[in-house]
């Protein structure tokens, strides 16, 4: 069977793309490995109408709504390989051995996080070791908070965090604020600690304090960290899509309608944007779904 569009990834971006295509009565296959990036978080926040709900519950409900459309199929599995066929469409190999074909692809494959190598950090990820203050800051409000400077934007992040609680920036001896940043941090009441953090303390996933290289212990209840990111799937590279350098890792280059540099391939969500957020990922999916649909319409016109 030739699908109109295969959507790779069943997260916020992928299901939003599939919904637009389903409502346009297009034949859609969604391939999803069931490993969303936010699976470590107990709740999703800041997503209008879904605030405070577990991410898996949101995705389960969304998948049911999308699957209710008669032209949609959802397949569980990992998309291993994609290639352009001789007719200008695309072939996809899935981990269950299945092969699927489509006229268009939407890559909503997301990114994978690489966390700093720090004792006690990994087991707290998504609970008290956090990335986005807009997603999780309110839940740790009015407590002592920390920012781990493992990236050039750490000073910018540290200047934000005092809106949620008293803040310490741990420079790790790597990212010293410049004069302008230092002035802003001082005005915001941020404490700057230049001794590196070597260990997180407390009964995980709770965080009570961090231990510094000189042996001192600093009490904090949550630590904000920006992990480096990499593509969670090799498909974009296999298809020859161009990439841009994002602040934390590579991202797929797209236009305003989420078309990549490879004709017929669209990309949406965290893999194709610098700012990562559930609402933005869902909006990206809408654009990619509509963009893919419009390109199918133009194909028909040209063929005529």
Phi, psi and omega in degrees: 000134176264115177278154171291314182218137166255127175256120179261111182117123183250036175270201183300318182289312184296315181291327176294321176296315181298324180298316180297317181291323178296319180288342172272005175066034177265151179282117188233134171245124174256124178250121187224129180276350177076026180233068181295150182301324185271022181293345181275349181267141179286330184213152174259134183234152177082003179265110188306127180086349183234010187301126176090357181274147175299137182305319181296326178293319178298313183292324179296315179295317180296318179297321178296320180294318180293317183293343179291341178283133189291344182264009184249139171233137176246123180247132178270126180157172180259132175281116188266323187210140177229144177208155177276136180267178187290344180264006180089358175270199185224143173249144182228132175258129183250153187298338178278006180095350182287148173239136182231155181230148180206161176278334179221156174236140168242118179265108175241052193274347175073187180232161174249141183267139171246113184272153174302146180278092186218129184302126176087001185276313187300319184287353178252359184298128180089353180244295178237354167252116195230159179255305190255118178293332178291331180278325190226355184298321183298327182286345178243022184298152175063023175239161176292128186237154179230156173235125179268119184277084177247016181201159185296339182271009185298320180295321176298316179296318181297329178289338179279321195297331179302342175295343179253334180177167178302134195237140171240130174263119177264106187288342181060015181068016186240320186235085180280128179299142175281181187299316180294317178296319181298320178298317179293317180298319178296318179296331180272357178078022181280130174278135180250123181244119185265348174285132183293145170285133179243346183198144173261140188241151180123173179273102184303141012273004176292146175239123180257326186191172171237147175260135181264167184298333180271008177095347179292153178242127180246123181286123170215155182254343177205148182234124178268129185223137174255104180289152168286153184235154175220161178299133179280349182221148178273001190298317182299319178292319178301325184272000177079020179293143176283151180238153170245158176275114175272176181295335183237355181167179182290152175220148182290131180284130179223163173267192184295337179255019173068021173283135177275182177286349178263116183306134178089354181247129179242155180220141184214155176089202188301331181289346188230023177207157182279321181264126186253124186195141184299317181296316180293322177298317179296318178296320175303317180299320176301313181298317181295318179296315179293319179299316178296319179297316180298324180291327176293321177298316180296325177301317181297317180297317180294321180296327179289000000 
